Each structure stands twice: as C-alpha cells, then as structure tokens.
Amino acid sequence: MSKRILITGVAGFIGFHLALALLKQGSKVIGIDNLNDYYEPTLKEKRLEFIFARDNASNFSFVKMDISDRDGVESLFASNAFDVVVNLAAQAGVRYRNRFFR
C-alpha cells in the first residue's frame, strides 16, 4: 500500500530530492511551496518540471501555497488523509528581512 505524503518546501533542494526518492518508492506525494523570490524562482520551477517529467509523475501533485496561509493549509488537510507530513518549508533570510534586525 502506497503512503500519501505531504512535503512542504518541495521545490527546495532537500524537498525536491526527498520527493524524487519517495515517488521512486511508489508513494503518492503532494508538495507545497510558495516559490518566493529570495532564491531564483526559475530554479524552483525547473525542479518541479523535472518531477513532472518523471514516469511516476502521476503520483505527484503540487500546490503553490505559503504555509502561513492557515485557511489554505487547513483546507489541504481536510481534503487529504496524509500518512506522513515532512515540513521542510523555511523562510530564508528571516533576520535579514525582519525590520527589527536592520
């Protein structure tokens, strides 16, 4: 029986490689990422394109979402029965962007 796995930050380096490995094992993967522009968004988009080009891409779905969108996250959980959640989402440069640290 394949597991249904949610990966936050799926377009990041670790999330991307984890998604590929889990898909290879036959898991169904739902990935979310906000694709922000702190790092080059085209790199993240190319990672997603690579996943969608794989033979097992039918087991992958992507939702562009920020995990701070509480209603969106609650809706995602309400419509999916996840076996595993891997939270890799992070805001790079939080201190840099925070006005209190300037």
Backbone torsions as a table, in degrees:
resi	resn	phi	psi	omega
1	MET	NA	127.7	-178.7
2	SER	-80.0	146.9	178.9
3	LYS	-90.3	150.6	176.5
4	ARG	-103.1	116.1	-171.1
5	ILE	-123.6	132.7	174.3
6	LEU	-100.6	129.5	174.9
7	ILE	-120.3	117.5	172.2
8	THR	-87.5	148.6	-176.8
9	GLY	70.4	33.3	-173.5
10	VAL	-66.4	-21.7	-179.3
11	ALA	-89.2	-2.8	174.8
12	GLY	-78.3	171.4	-175.6
13	PHE	-57.0	-52.4	-177.1
14	ILE	-70.7	-44.6	179.9
15	GLY	-59.6	-40.4	178.1
16	PHE	-60.9	-49.5	-178.4
17	HIS	-68.6	-35.6	176.4
18	LEU	-64.9	-44.0	178.7
19	ALA	-58.7	-45.2	178.8
20	LEU	-59.4	-44.6	-178.7
21	ALA	-65.2	-42.4	-179.4
22	LEU	-68.8	-38.9	176.8
23	LEU	-63.4	-38.9	178.6
24	LYS	-62.1	-32.0	178.3
25	GLN	-79.6	-7.2	178.8
26	GLY	97.9	8.1	178.5
27	SER	-74.8	157.1	171.2
28	LYS	-96.5	125.7	-173.9
29	VAL	-119.9	129.2	169.0
30	ILE	-111.3	124.2	-179.1
31	GLY	-113.3	139.4	173.1
32	ILE	-125.1	147.6	178.4
33	ASP	-162.7	146.6	177.6
34	ASN	-90.0	-7.1	178.4
35	LEU	51.8	41.1	-179.2
36	ASN	-64.5	170.6	-173.2
37	ASP	-100.9	18.0	176.7
38	TYR	-63.0	-42.7	168.1
39	TYR	-107.3	160.9	-176.4
40	GLU	-54.5	114.4	-179.1
41	PRO	-61.4	-28.6	-178.8
42	THR	-66.3	-29.6	176.3
43	LEU	-64.6	-44.6	178.8
44	LYS	-64.3	-41.6	179.1
45	GLU	-63.8	-38.7	178.4
46	LYS	-66.4	-36.1	175.8
47	ARG	-62.2	-43.8	179.2
48	LEU	-65.2	-41.6	176.9
49	GLU	-58.9	-39.7	178.9
50	PHE	-61.8	-43.7	178.1
51	ILE	-62.7	-45.8	-177.9
52	PHE	-67.3	-17.1	179.2
53	ALA	-88.0	-6.3	-178.4
54	ARG	-75.9	158.9	178.3
55	ASP	-60.8	-33.6	-177.3
56	ASN	-94.7	21.2	-176.6
57	ALA	-63.3	-20.9	178.7
58	SER	-65.3	-17.3	177.5
59	ASN	-92.4	7.4	-178.2
60	PHE	-120.4	135.5	170.5
61	SER	-135.0	150.8	-175.5
62	PHE	-125.0	137.9	175.4
63	VAL	-125.3	121.6	175.6
64	LYS	-81.2	110.8	-175.2
65	MET	-158.8	146.5	172.5
66	ASP	-93.9	133.0	-177.3
67	ILE	-67.9	-9.2	174.6
68	SER	-80.0	-6.1	175.1
69	ASP	-81.4	86.6	-173.8
70	ARG	-57.6	-44.8	-179.8
71	ASP	-62.6	-40.9	179.2
72	GLY	-64.6	-42.9	179.4
73	VAL	-66.9	-42.9	178.4
74	GLU	-61.9	-39.9	177.8
75	SER	-64.1	-40.8	178.6
76	LEU	-61.8	-43.7	179.0
77	PHE	-69.9	-33.5	-179.7
78	ALA	-68.4	-29.4	-176.9
79	SER	-99.9	3.6	-180.0
80	ASN	-139.2	142.5	175.1
81	ALA	-105.9	90.4	-178.0
82	PHE	-78.7	138.1	172.9
83	ASP	-84.7	-32.6	-176.3
84	VAL	-143.6	142.2	172.5
85	VAL	-123.9	126.0	177.2
86	VAL	-115.7	111.9	-177.2
87	ASN	-94.7	102.4	177.6
88	LEU	-112.5	1.8	-179.5
89	ALA	-67.2	139.5	178.1
90	ALA	-155.2	152.0	176.1
91	GLN	-100.7	104.9	178.3
92	ALA	-65.8	143.7	175.5
93	GLY	70.3	30.4	-178.4
94	VAL	-57.3	-46.3	-178.7
95	ARG	-65.6	-37.6	-179.4
96	TYR	-64.3	-40.9	-176.1
97	ARG	-83.7	-17.3	-176.9
98	ASN	-78.2	123.5	-174.9
99	ARG	-63.9	-19.6	-179.8
100	PHE	-74.5	-15.2	-177.6
101	PHE	-107.0	10.3	179.9
102	ARG	-84.8	NA	NA
